[in-house]
Amino acid sequence: MGEKGDMGCDETLREVERYVDGECLRELTVQVEAHLAGCTDCNDHAEFKKHMKLLIATKCRGEVLPEGLAERIRERIRTASP
């Protein structure tokens, strides 16, 4: 983080997924929102993520995953390199 707790673009973009999903703690949410209010590029990125999430939720509503897909995804995440 920068001076006075201000978040830069790199820090904000690292947290954007969690922010859009509502998974940030209150303090981090406030910091992300403060940065987004003053940075058009990061705000555009966050808005894109929000719209993409909404589009996926709308288009995939009621769809059933093929058998075993969720478990294969979980396994891939567990074994993925950092």
N, C-alpha and C positions, 0 to 999 in steps of 0.2 A: 504494500500500500504506500501511497505517497504521503506527503506531509499532512498533518492534521487529520489523518485517517481517510483522506480522500482516495477513492479508488481510481486507478487508471484504466485505460481501455483493456489492457491485457487481463487484469484482475476481474473486471466486469464481465468480459466475454467468457472467462473460465466459469463464472457463476450463473451465466444467463440461462442455461438449461434448468438448473435447480430453481432459479427465480421464477421462470415461466411455469414450472410445475408446482410452485408454491411450497417448495421444500427448504427455503432459506430461513434461518433464524431471524427474528425481528430486526436485530442490529444490522445484519448483512443485507436484509431487504431494504432497509432505510438507505444504506450506503449505495446499493445498486440503483435504487430509484433516484437518488441524488445525482449519480453519474449520468443516468439515462436522460434526466431532465436537461442536462447541459451538453450532451454529446449526440448530435444527430446521427452519426454513423452507428454507434452502439444502440441507440434507440431504434433505428431502422432494423438492425439485426434482431433485437428483442421482439419487435412487432412482427417480423417475418416468422420467427419461431412460434409466437402465439397463434398466428393465423394458420401456420402449418399444422400445429397441434390440433386446432379446432377442425380443420379440414379433414385430417386423418380420423379424428373422433367421429365426425359426421358421416364420412364415407364408409367407415368400417363398423358402424353400429349394427349389431345383430349378426355380424359375421362370426363363424365358428372356426377356430384354428384347426388346421389339419392335425390329426393325432400325432403326438410326440414332438410337435414343433416347439412348444413352450419349453419343454425339457431340453431340447437340443440348443435352444438359445441360451438358457441358463448355464448349460455346460460350457458353451463357447465363452461366455462371460467369465466363468470361473477359471478357465484355462488360458485366457488371453494374456498376452504379455503387457506389462504396464507401459 
